[in-house]
Amino acid sequence: MFVVLALALTVVLTWVFNYTKGSVLLAILAHGSLNISAVAMYDLFPAPSVIEGITNVVVGFGVAAVVLVGLTRGGLGYRHNRQKEDRGSA
C-alpha cells in the first residue's frame, strides 16, 4: 500500500514541478500541504478509521496519477524537448 501511494504521489508532485516550470518552492508547498493534511487526519480520527481511510487516499491519488499520465501522454508537463524543437525550426 505504501509503495503504491509513494508512486502516485511521485507522479503528482513531478507534474506540479514540471507544470510550474521547475518551481521547487511550489513543489515543496504541495508536498508540505500533503504532510499537514495527513497529520491533521491522524490527529482528528482514531487509528482504525485512519487505516481504513488510507485505502481511499491511495485510490484517490492513484486515479489522479493515472489521469495525469494519460492526459500528458507520460510527459507530466515536461517541456524541455518542445523548447529545443521550437528553437531549431525558427
C-alpha angles and dihedrals in degrees: 000000000000093000092051091049092047092051093047092049090047091056093047095046092045089054090050091051095047096041092053090054094255099315106167090185093061091045089052091048091050091049091046092051089053090051093048093049091049091051091048091050092050091049097046100046132046120252100262094055091047091054091049091044094052089071089060091049092050092048092046095050090040091056091045091051093049091048092049092049090047097047094045093040090235095307096102091206095307108153104173095106093046091054091053091050092050092052092047095053096048 
